[in-house]
């Protein structure tokens, strides 16, 4: 008991509990604090002059978003299964695609 109190007072993690639950809590806390890369706007902002360029840029950004989401997808796949991870990826891509498309249309020269 005194070791647990010492660990608590010093801010050290206590290893007496379930390690998997503690690790999962750390991951959830990290995700809540750190901004996710796929939720950040794309930095490039040169004007787009043609619709074909718009489509190519959209495909490039979508591939980038999938690449950015891959570590979280793998974590969710291991935790909840591939079907749940794919559903999460599809829903997240749909939401992010709206934002990306809006940003791309704003760059389109008319």
C-alpha positions as CSV (number, residue, x, y, z in Angstrom):
1,X,0.0,0.0,0.0
2,X,2.7,2.6,0.8
3,X,4.3,2.0,-2.6
4,X,1.0,2.8,-4.4
5,X,0.7,6.0,-2.4
6,X,4.3,6.9,-3.2
7,X,3.7,6.2,-6.9
8,X,0.5,8.3,-6.8
9,X,2.3,11.2,-5.0
10,X,5.1,11.2,-7.5
11,X,2.9,10.9,-10.5
12,X,4.3,7.6,-11.5
13,X,2.1,5.0,-13.2
14,X,0.9,2.2,-10.9
15,X,1.4,-1.3,-12.4
16,X,-0.9,-3.1,-9.9
17,X,-3.9,-2.9,-12.3
18,X,-4.7,-4.3,-15.7
19,X,-2.0,-3.2,-18.1
20,X,-4.2,-3.4,-21.2
21,X,-6.8,-1.1,-19.7
22,X,-4.1,1.4,-18.7
23,X,-2.6,1.3,-22.2
24,X,-6.0,1.7,-23.8
25,X,-6.7,4.7,-21.5
26,X,-3.4,6.2,-22.5
27,X,-4.2,5.8,-26.2
28,X,-7.7,7.4,-25.7
29,X,-6.2,10.3,-23.7
30,X,-3.6,10.8,-26.4
31,X,-6.2,10.8,-29.2
32,X,-8.3,13.3,-27.2
33,X,-5.4,15.7,-26.7
34,X,-3.4,15.5,-29.9
35,X,-5.0,16.8,-33.1
36,X,-5.3,14.0,-35.7
37,X,-3.4,14.6,-39.0
38,X,-6.4,13.6,-41.1
39,X,-8.5,16.3,-39.4
40,X,-6.0,19.1,-40.3
41,X,-6.5,21.2,-43.5
42,X,-4.2,20.5,-46.4
43,X,-1.5,23.1,-46.5
44,X,-1.1,23.7,-50.2
45,X,-3.2,26.6,-51.5
46,X,-2.3,27.3,-55.1
47,X,-5.2,28.1,-57.4
48,X,-6.8,25.3,-59.5
49,X,-7.6,26.3,-63.0
50,X,-9.4,23.3,-64.5
51,X,-11.9,20.7,-63.3
52,X,-9.5,17.9,-64.3
53,X,-6.9,19.4,-61.9
54,X,-9.6,19.6,-59.2
55,X,-10.3,15.8,-59.6
56,X,-6.6,14.9,-59.6
57,X,-6.0,17.0,-56.5
58,X,-9.0,15.5,-54.8
59,X,-7.7,12.0,-55.5
60,X,-4.2,12.9,-54.2
61,X,-5.7,14.4,-51.0
62,X,-7.9,11.3,-50.5
63,X,-4.9,9.0,-50.8
64,X,-3.0,11.2,-48.3
65,X,-5.9,11.0,-45.9
66,X,-6.1,7.2,-46.1
67,X,-2.3,7.1,-45.5
68,X,-2.7,9.4,-42.5
69,X,-5.5,7.3,-41.0
70,X,-3.6,3.9,-41.4
71,X,-2.1,3.7,-37.9
72,X,-5.5,4.5,-36.3
73,X,-7.2,2.0,-38.7
74,X,-4.8,-0.7,-37.7
75,X,-5.3,0.0,-34.0
76,X,-9.1,-0.1,-34.4
77,X,-8.9,-3.2,-36.5
78,X,-6.9,-5.1,-33.9
79,X,-9.2,-3.8,-31.1
80,X,-12.7,-4.1,-32.6
81,X,-12.2,-6.1,-35.8
82,X,-11.7,-5.2,-39.5
83,X,-15.4,-4.5,-40.1
84,X,-15.7,-1.9,-37.4
85,X,-12.4,-0.3,-38.4
86,X,-13.5,-0.1,-42.0
87,X,-16.8,1.5,-41.0
88,X,-14.9,4.0,-38.9
89,X,-12.6,4.8,-41.8
90,X,-15.5,5.2,-44.3
91,X,-17.4,7.5,-41.9
92,X,-14.4,9.6,-41.1
93,X,-13.3,9.9,-44.8
94,X,-16.9,11.0,-45.7
95,X,-16.8,13.8,-43.1
96,X,-13.2,14.9,-44.0
97,X,-14.0,14.7,-47.7
98,X,-16.7,17.4,-47.3
99,X,-14.2,19.7,-45.7
100,X,-11.5,18.9,-48.3
101,X,-13.9,19.4,-51.2
102,X,-15.1,22.7,-49.8
103,X,-11.4,23.9,-49.6
104,X,-10.7,22.7,-53.1
105,X,-13.7,24.4,-54.6
106,X,-12.5,27.6,-52.9
107,X,-9.2,27.3,-54.7
108,X,-10.9,26.8,-58.1
109,X,-10.4,29.8,-60.4
110,X,-13.7,30.6,-62.1
